[in-house]
Amino acid sequence: MTDAAIEILDKRLAEALGERYLSYALSTIVSRSLPDVRDGLKPVHRRLLYAMSQLRLEPTTPPKKSARVVGDVIGKFHPHGDQSVYDALVRLAQEFAARYPLVEGQGNFGNIDGDNAAAMRYTEARLTEVAKAMLAGIDEDATDFRPTYDGEGEEPMVLPAAFPNLLANGSAGIAVGMATNIPPHNVGEICGALNLIIERELLPAPDKRRPVTVEELVSWIPGPDFPTGGVLVESRENILEAYRTGRGAFRTRARWQKEPLAQGTWQIIVTQIPYQVQKSRLVEKIAELLAEKKLPLLEDVRDESAEDIRLVLVPKSRNVDPDVMMEQMFRNTDLETRFSMNMNVLDAREGGLVPRVMTLYEVLRAFLEHRQEVLLRRSRHRLGEIDHRLEVLGGYLIAYLNIDEVIRIIREEDEPKRELMARFSLTDVQAEAILNMRLRSLRKLEEFEIRKENDALTKERGVLVGLLEDGHKRWKAISKEVAEMDRKFGRTTALGERRTLIGEPPKDLAVPAEAMIEREPVTVFLSEKGWIRTVRGHQSAQEVAGTKYKDGDRERFVLHAETTDRLLLFAGSGKFYTLGVDRLPGGRGFGEPVRLMVDLGEAEIVALLRHQPGQRLVVASADGRGFQVEADDVVAQTRAGKQVLTPADGAAAVLAVPAEGDAVAVIGNNRKLLVFKLEELPVMTRGKGVQLQKYKDASLSDLKVFALAEGLSWRMGGSGEKTRTVTLPDLQGWIAYRGTQGKLPPNGFPKDNRFTD
């Protein structure tokens, strides 16, 4: 190379890099990553389909090796790696990836478990009927062509696309600084929306046209239709917003059913999983969470799939609520996914390919306008063919009328073509056609056929001229095309039947916190000095009696519970505190101080209860005041607790008991017993309460809620476990109104003035 051939440019590095990066970015956006809004294809897919059409791989012809197809594509049209082209071919053939496959594959083309396809030398491929519709008219000047990368051939810039491929099959790609992600939809529903636009906006006279709203479009296209099915559980408002703006997200869940088994047991069968989820990886993830005990309601997962998906989820217990269990599965696994939509496409209506985010309506209109352009171009092309044929037929008819003279001129003249043109006023085309005519065509019957063909072509020509001149007729023709598309691929066909169920948005089905914890029976010990711990299992009275405490400490509360329970601690300050049993220290040792878990301050714990939703409690202070409160209203969300009872100065909260019965028995340290109806005690959320029993120089010792019909019981003194029960009418002497003094209890009542030890 000589010095004269070298051109040196003086540029800043940033400027030079910027120019080159811009060229790379534009190439990636336009020629690789974003689909064209008209045919919904990227260049590699378009070249694949065109190469296969050139190989005559029709749906009715035998398939050819995929390696042959890939070789033609990279050799003639797409100078990229053969594996990337083969991967694109495979995806077009996968029924779980493409809603309407454009390629029919024979051999191993991968599966929903995520296994790769076999090598291209082992598989075969041909076009499907959908791909044939995409290519319809490709040889009839329906679209523009451009030179291939080496200039030796031509390739289509866009396919005629008698099929709304962009919405039907969707698309995904990452360009430079932008990306696209379009979900697949149902063709039958797309056809309904297209016809709505034609009938409302394109067929009527200008003064009678009414714009189509996104709400009307969504009435036809309620959401994506994924090839793997599932249930769309996105709200209608979000779907409308996504289609109105071209951006949004669609939440999809697996489809499942409850399968009854023997003896009242059951299991969950998952028959469809969300789009783009690999089944094998899903099962592995569930198994991992199961091993980590993060799915406490699930016992086991099995994959019993054959050609159809069948995932078996076995619950821990038949008493588990299936909806709660599946809600937990949806929250923790890919049985629920979100498909983010970004309708970023190449729009060719601005005089060039321009990337932009389009709405659902704009995509549908762009497809219709493309179909109108294809109809116009094909009509002009066909009109040109008809005019040429009519010109030839006109020459044939002149030849038949003057057959003897035509034969003489051909036999005797040195330049028969020029003589024929001059003698019968023929065009060059007509004269050439007569000279090329076979002798067998001189039969009388052939003349009849020519006249018949001439009449048919003349009639067809009139129709085409009408189409080219009348927009109303064009849209009528396009409407018929859409109806034919619906007939071939719509919801009445096996391929077009909707697969993704349109469901309701999931209700806020609260998965209880205890559902995330493995349920086990435990015994809770809270000592007099406030040390708390748990021991596995429900300890017997003998085991409880043998429990050891720190020196100087002893038993205060012992409670049978489960790890899924929450404990309510009631303090002398009138506050309730809440602790999860699963968070309490277990195993050997003396536990931990409860004061490290909640902010008790100087108050003492006076009651320890299991929280039972829907239950009521009776709380009371030493001065004999109290009320009923809903157990759900006393649950504290913080360490600071929740103030419920507000004791008077000098008094303290002394008890909280379940309100299980219809009568209340209270006794003071003045040994006066009073019984009154529970309904006299108001239900409150916070306050000092009302007077339970009237005292003078005395305070409340104990309180019990009981069923009046069953009588009032208390434990007798001594070492035995005997109890005494006083029923009506013997109890009648102690029944009075709330707030009275009461009278001495029956003989044998414990001297510590308590109903229980």
Secondary structure, 3 states (H helix, E strand, C coil): CCHHHCCCCCCCHHHHHHHHHHHHHHHHHHHHHCCECCCCCCHHHHHHHHHHHHCCCCCCCCCEEHHHHHHHHHHHHCCCCHHHHHHHHHHHHCCCCCCCCCEEEECCCCCCCCCCCCCCCCCEEEECHHHHHHHCCCCCCCCCEEECCCCCCEEECCCCCCCCHHHHHCEEEECCCCEEEECCCCHHHHHHHHHHHHHHHHCCCHHHCCCCCHHHHHHHCCCCCCCCCCEECCCHHHHHHHHHHCEEEEEEECEEEEEECHHHCEEEEEEECCCCCCHHHHHHHHHHHHHCCCCCCEEEEEECCCCCCCEEEEECCCCCCHHHHHHHHHHHCCCEEEEEEECEEEECCCCCCEEEECCHHHHHHHHHHHHHHHHHHHHHHHHHHHHHHHHHHHHHHHHHHCHHHHHHHHHHCCCHHHHHHHHHCCCHHHHHHHHCCCHHHHCHHHHHHHHHHHHHHHHHHHHHHHHHHCHHHHHHHHHHHHHHHHHHHCCCCCCCCCCCEECCCCCCCCCCHHHHCCCCEEEEEEECCCEEEEEECCCCHHHHHCCCCCCCCCEEEEEEEECCCEEEEEECCCEEEEEEHHHCCCCCCCCEEHHHCCCCCCCCEEEEEECCCCCEEEEEECCCEEEEEEHHHCCCCCCCCEECECCCCCCCEEEEEECCCCEEEEEECCCCEEEEEHHHCCECCCECCEECCCCCCCCEEEEEEECCCCCEEEECCCCCCCEEEECCCHHHHHECCCCCCCECCCCCCCCCCCCCC
